[in-house]
């Protein structure tokens, strides 16, 4: 079976992330967030990290907003725990 378009977009984002092409990774994770009715914690977290690593101007608020959204998710999964940890670290670093 050939993966659907959403899976292909996710795989493309993952590839850009592995290549440390943060701008493109953020673009594709962002596309997933826009296209999904309820984006997964993983997608939101990966988008936040790609934006943070890309160090785009005015990205701090977006990163905080994305991580906060994941941290308030009703789904208690690995990505939520990672978001909570990232928010705690950002607070310690004065980025929040």
N, C-alpha and C positions, 0 to 999 in steps of 0.2 A: 504494500500500500504506500502511496505517495502522501507525505504529510500535507495537511491543509495549510492555507495561507498564514494563519495565525502561528502555527508551529514553525513555518519557514521564517517568519519575521523574528520569532524568539531565537531560533538557531543562528540567524544572521547577527542579532544583537550579541549573543554569546560569543560568536567568532570575533567580532570587533572588540569585545571586552578582553578576550584572551590576547589579542594583538595590541592591547593597551591604546586602542584608538577610541578614547573616551567620548569624543564628540559624536562619532557615528554610533557608538553603543548607546549613548543617551538618546540619539535620534530614533533608533529602532525600538528601544524600551519605551520611549515616549509614545511612539506609534501604537504599541501594544496597549498602553494605558488608555489612550484615546479610543481604541477600537473595542476594548473589552467593557462589558456592562459593569462588571465588578472585577477590577484588576486584582490579581493574586498578590499576596504579601511579597512573594519572591520578585515579581515584576516591579513593584513599587520600590522595594529595597535596592534591586539592581539599578534601577533608574537613578535613585538617590546617590548611590556610590559612583556611578558613571559621571553624573553631574559634578559631584564633589571632586573627583579625580581630574576632571577636565578643567577645573578651576575657571569656569566662565564667570565673567563679571556678574555681580548680583546673584550668584548661585547659592549663597549661604541660606537665604530664606527658603528657597525652593527645596534644598536638601532637608532643612529642618521640617518643613511642611510635609514632605513625603515620609520622612522617618516617623513623624508624629502620627500620621495617618496609619502607618503599619502598626505602631505601638498601641493604637486604640482599636485594632482589629479584634473581632470576636473569635477569630481563629488563633489558637495558641499553637504556633508552629516554630520551627527553627528560625524563620525569617523575622518573626515578631521578636524573638529573643535577641537576634542580631541587631534589630532596629533599636531596641531598648538599650543595649550595650553601646551602640553608636551614639545615641542621644546622651547617655551618661558621659561618654568620653568627650563629646562636643561641649557639654556643660563645663567639664573640667578644663578644657582648652579655651574656654571663653568664646566659643562659636555659637552659643545659644543664648 
